[in-house]
Amino acid sequence: MVHTAKCDFSLRTATNRYEKMSSIDPLLKKIEDKTYQIGIVGLGYVGLPLMWTFHRAGMPVLGFDIDNEKIRCIREGTPYIKHLGKEKMKTLADSERADATTDFSRSSEVDALLLCVPTPLDHHREPDMKFVEQTTRSLAPYLRKGQMVILESTTWPGTTNELIIPLLEKGSGLKAGKDFYVAYSPEREDPGNRDFNTAKIPKVVGGYGEEALRLACAMYDTAIVETVPVSDTQTAEAVKLTENIFRSVNIALVNELKVVYGEMGIDVHEVLDAAGTKPFGFMKFTPGPGLGGHCIPIDPFYLTWKAREVEQSTRFIELAGEINTSMPRYVVQRTLEALNQKKKSLNGSKLLLIGLAYKPDVDDDRESPTYKLMDYYKSMGAEVAYYDPNVPVIKPSREYPHWAGTKSVDWDEETVSGFDAVVISTAHTDINYRQLADWADLIVDTRNAMRDIPTRNGQIYKA
């Protein structure tokens, strides 16, 4: 079992206090013996890797999801998230310590319930907590004494205490901190990151009371490289928002610089590469066609919404959001200019977008700016298609149901050369950009993917 000095030191006072007798001692013993069963609620890009991580550490796991197809895939060992792969899924399917179900009444079987459900924004760009609320209400009737509930979904500070606990208490008749334990530990998943998987990313943990904190830290210590305890659940909730706001603001800065430097005839990528050689005081971020993924485009607005409750403004965060959400329109404008140089109009042109996933080398297309580009181009009269080796067909989604069922085009000279322009939205590393340069007449490059590829004069238009 992995223990870290940081966690043990922070909890030393609490540990001494409970040396004589503690209600969580039997649970801590189950964790040590690896008989403590962990339930993962929501088996998407956060929940499934978490399920694998605990299983790999020797813990029994039970996954919950409302999607029957995901349950079937887990039980049959069929991958539905690219970076988890066939081998890991087969291991889960063959293991006696792992199972998955749509039956939420089985939640009474587990010792801990980790909630990994979506927290999107609604049409007014305010927190949409329906998935968290529905999940919590579904679990509450089966909650039993001694269980622990941990929310991992990114949310506004205060969610655990103000929303989760009241729903659990009302639905179960039990009392938090007395009959059951509650904590918050934000997910830090980065799909496709080969250097940092779930097990290697330190886990911030905030508990509703000292016992909940000790129990949650001990559980995560079995599978995660380091636990980082903080004073309460609100602090842990604020940590995740701060991490994502930091990225949003810095991405907005380089996106703005891209536009400004572009008008000056300066290559922003060359500027950033040179600035990145400074060994202190600078952290390199790269511009793009907009923000994607479930975190950066959404999470900062959870704080702006909560800040209004305490009569505070978040002008810096909101400005960053405005800049980032404006980038797809900037790319469209650059596409218009590029086609105009070829004496073509956007209306009636055939456009191919490269990369539907929101970042390179993954199959995660949540909040991908490519969808916004496709919508804009289509609304202006263009014929739109996409190529992405990781997303062969577009699945139904809440935001873009009208693209469901659309398939990636083939990668061959006849197909690619048939488009008036190719827009690189996501630069997957397994795309042959040299072939693209040979086949395409016009390339609008939003990712600097063609930088080192020999191209014909006037073929590349940076956006």
N, C-alpha and C positions, 0 to 999 in steps of 0.2 A: 504494500500500500504506500502510495506516494504522500509524504507529508512535507510541508515547507516551513522553514523557520519563521517566515513572515506571518503565516496564519497562526502558528503555535504561540508566537510572541504576543500577538494582538489579543489572543484569547487566554493568556496565562492567568489573569485575575479571575476570569469566569471559571476556568478549569479548577483552580484551587477551591473556589466557592462550592463546587459540586463534588469535591473529592469524597465526602462522606456518603452522599446518596443523591442521585439525580434521576428524574423520570426518563431521561433519554439514554441512560446507561445501557439498557437492553438493546436499544436501537443502534447505539454506537458499536455494541458487540456484534450485531448482525452485519453492520457495514464492514467491520474488521474480518468477519468470517465469510464475507461475500455471499450472504444469504439475503441481503436487503434488496428487495425487488423494486426496480425502477420503472415507472410508467412514463412513456413519452407521448404527449398528446399533440398531434399535428406532425405528420411524417413527410414534410417537404424539405426544402434546402437547409433548414436548421435542424428539424427533428430527426430526420433519418441519419445524418452523420453523427448526431448526439447518441442515438440508439446504438450505432455501430461502435462508437468510442467506449461506451460503458460495457457493452458486450465483450469487446476486445480486452477490457480490464478484468474480466472474469465475473461481472455482475449479471444477475438475471434481469432481463428487460421484457417489457410488454408494450407494444406500440398501439396507439389509438388514432383512428382517422375516420372521417365520414365518407371517404372515397373508397369504394369497394375495389377499384382497380389497383390502388396502391397496396391494399392488403393482399390482394392476389399476387402482385409482383413480389412482395416480401416473402410470402409463403412458398412461392415457386422459385425464388432466386433470380428474378428478372430485373435488370437494372432499369430505373426510370430517372435517375440523376447521373449524368455522365461521369463525374469524378469519383463516384463510389465504386463503379465497375462491377463486372460479373463475379469476380472472385469473392469480394466482400458480401455481395448479396447472396451468393450460394452458401457462404458460411453462416449467415443469419438463418437462411431457410433450413439448413441441415441441423442447426443447433437445438438442443433441448432446453437451453437457457433463453431462447428468444421466440417470441410469437407476436402476432399483430391481429387486431380485431376492430370491428365497427361497433361492438357491443360495449357501451360505456358503463353498463352495470358491473362489468369486470374490473372497474377501477378500484373496487373495494379489495381486490386481491393484492394490490401493490402497496409498498410502504411509502413511496414518494411519487408525486405526480408533477411532471415538468411540462408546463404549457408553452408550446411553440406554435402559436397560431398567428395569422396575419393581422397587422394593425395598419390598414391603409388610411388614406384621406378620402373624405367624401367630395361631392362636386363643389362644395364651398371651401375646399382645402382646409377642412377642420377634421380632427381625429374621428375615425369611424371605428368604434369599439364593439361593433355587433358580434364579431367573431370571438373576441375575448369574453363578452357577456354571455353569449349562447353556450360556449364551452364550459364556463364556470357554472352556469345554471344546470347544465347536463350532468356535471360531476357531483354537485352539492348533495343530492339525495343519497348518494352512495358513500359519502365521506364518513370515515370511522375514526374513533379515537386513536391517537398516536401517529396518524398519517401526516405527511408533509406535502405542502403544495408550493411550487415555485413557478412564478411567472418568468419566462425568458423573452417574451415579445418586447420589442422596443416601444416605449410609451412615455407619457408625461409624468413628471415627478408627483407622486401621490396616488398613482393608480392602484398599487397593491393595497394600501391602507383604506383608501376612499371608495374603491370599487370592488376589488376581489374579495377582501375579507367580509364586508357586509353581505355580499351575495352568498358566500360559503356559509356564513353563520345562519342566514335566513333559511337557506335550503336544507341545512343539515340539523339545525337545532343545537349545534356544538359551539364552543367558544374558542376563538383563536388565541393561542398563547397558553391555553389551559388544556383543551382537549385535542387540538391539532396544531401543527406548526406551519408557519408561512415565511417565505423568503422571496427575494427577487435577485435574479442573476442574469444580466443582459447577454444575449447571444452576441458573439463576435465573429460569426462565420464569414469566411471570404472564399466563395466557391472558385475552385480552380487554382488556388494558391498552393504551389508545390512545396513551399518552404514552411507554411504554417497551416496545419489541419486543426481540427477541433481539440485534439489532445495536447497540442503544443501552444495553444493560446491561453495565457493566464485568465483565470475566471474571477471577475469581480462579484462579490456576494454581499448582500445586505439582508439582515434578518429582522423579523418582527419579534424582537426580544433576543436575549443572549442564548437561550437554548436552541432556538431556531437557527441562529447563526452558526453555532457549534455543529449542529446536526448537518446543515447544508454544506459547510466547509468539509466536514469529514466525508460526506458522500462524494463531493466533487474531487477530493484528494485521491480517491481511488483510481481516477481516470485522467485527470487533468494535470498538466505539469506544475501549475502553481495556482493557489487560491489567494485572492486579495480581498480580505474582509474590510468592509466599511461600516460606518456607525449605524446606518438604518437603511430601510428599503428606498426611501426617497433619494438618498445620496447615490445609491446604486443606479437608480433610474436616471438620475441626472448625468452620471458618468457616460452612459451610452449616448445620450443626446449630445453631450459635449464633444465626444469623439467624432460624431458624424457632422456636427456643425463646423468643426475645425476643417474637415475635408471640403465641405460645401463652400465655405468662405474662400478657401485657397484655390479651389477649382474655378470659382467665379472670378477671382483675381486674374488668373492666367487666361481665362476666356475673354475677359475684357481687354487684356493686353494683346491678345491675338488680333482682335478687331482693330485696335489702335495702331499697333505696329504694322499690320497689313496695309493700312492706309498710307503709312510712311515708307512702304517698300522694304520693310525689315522682316526677316524670317523669325517668328517668335520661337520656333523650335531651336534654332541656332542660339538665340539669346538664352533660353532656358538651359540648354546643354552647357553653355559656358558658365552661366551663373551656378550651375550645379557642381562645378569643380571646387567651389569654396567649401572648405571642410568644417565650417561653423556658421551659424547665423542664417542659413538658407536651407529650405527643404523644397526639393523640386516636385512640382505638380505639372501635369500636362493638360492642354486644352483639348476640346473635342466638340462633337455636334450637339451636346446636351448631356444631361445626367440620366443614368439608368440604375437598375437594381432596386431592391426594396428599401434601402436605407437612406442614401444621400438625398434623393429627390423628395423624400417624405418626412423623415424624422425631425429635421429642424422646425417644421411647422407645428409639431407637437408642443414645442417649447413656446413658440410665438402665441399659440392658442392659450396655453396655461398662464403665460405672462400677463395676458389681459385681465385675468382673474385678480391679480394683485396690482393692477393699474400700472403696469410697466410696459414700455415699448421695446421692441427688438428690431430696431431699424437696420442694424448691420446684417442680421440674419435675413431679413426680408429683402434687402437690397441684393444680397448674394443669390437668393431665390429668383428674383426678377432677372438677373443677368443670365443665370443658368437656364431658365425656362425660355429665354429669348433666343438661345443659340440655334435651335432647329430652323427658325425663321431666317436667321443669318445665313445658314447653309443653303436654304432655298434661294435667297437673293444671289448668292455666289453662283449657284447653279444656273440661274437666269442669265447672269453675266457671261458664264462660260459658254452656254449654248448660243448666246448672241454673237460671240466671237466666231462661231462656226456658221453664222447666218441662219440659226434655227431658233424657234420659239419653244418655250416649255410646253405650251398647249399643243398636243399632238405628238410630242416626243415620247420615245420609249426609254424608260430609265430602269437601270438595274442597281439595286442597293446591295452592297457587299456587307454581310454581317447583320444578323437579326438579334443575336444575343447582346446583352448590354455591355459585356466586357470580353476580352479575347479568351478563346480556348475553353469556354463553358457553353452549356446549353440553356442557361438561365436568361430568359427574355423579359423578365419582369421590369416594367417601366422603361423599356429600351427606347432611346430617342429615335431609333429607326422607325418605330411605329408612327411617331409624330411626323417624321419626314414623309413616310408613305402617304399619310393622310393629306398633308399639305400638297404634295405633288399631284395626287389624284384629284383634289378639289380644284386644281388649276389646269386640269385637262390633260395631264400626262398619263401614259400607260405605265403602270408600275409593276415590277417583279423584284424578287430578292434571291440571293444565293447565300446559304449558310450551311456548311457541312455538319454542324452540330444541331441544327434545328431543321430537319427535313420537311416538317409540316407544322403549320401554326395551330396550336391547340386553342380551344375556347378560353376566353379570359373575360374578366369583368370590364376592363377598360376598352378592349378592341375586339369585340365579338364579331364584327363585320369582316375581319381578316381570317377567321377560323376556317381551317381546311385548305388554305392557300399553301402550295408546295414550293419548295426551293427549286429553282431551275437547274438544269444540268450544267456542269462545268466543262465546256468544250468550245472550240474556236467558233464554230457555226453559231452557237447560242449567244455567246458573249459579244461577238462582233455585230450581232443584229440589233444592238441597242445604240441609241444616239449618245448616251452618256452613262458612265458607271460611277456611282457615288460610294466611296469607301466610308462606311459608318462605323464598323468594328473591324479591327485589324487582327484577325485570327492568324496565328503563326503558321498554320498548315495550308494557307492559301498560297498558290504559286503566283506571286506578283510579277515575276518576269514574263510569264505567260500572259497575264493581264495586260502588261505593257505592249505585248506583241498583238493582242487581239482587239483591244478597245481603241476606238477613235478619239474618245475624250474621257478623262478620268478626273472627277472632283474628289480630292483627297482631304478628308477632315481629320485624319489621324497621322499624317506624315509617313504613311506606310510605303510610299514610293520614293522616299528620299535617296536610297542607294541603288535604285533600279534604273538602268539606262532607258531613256524614253525619247520619243520624237519631240521636236520643238513644238511648243504650243499644245501638247497633248495633255499635260497635267495642269490642273487649276486647283490651287490650295484654298481650302475653306475652313 
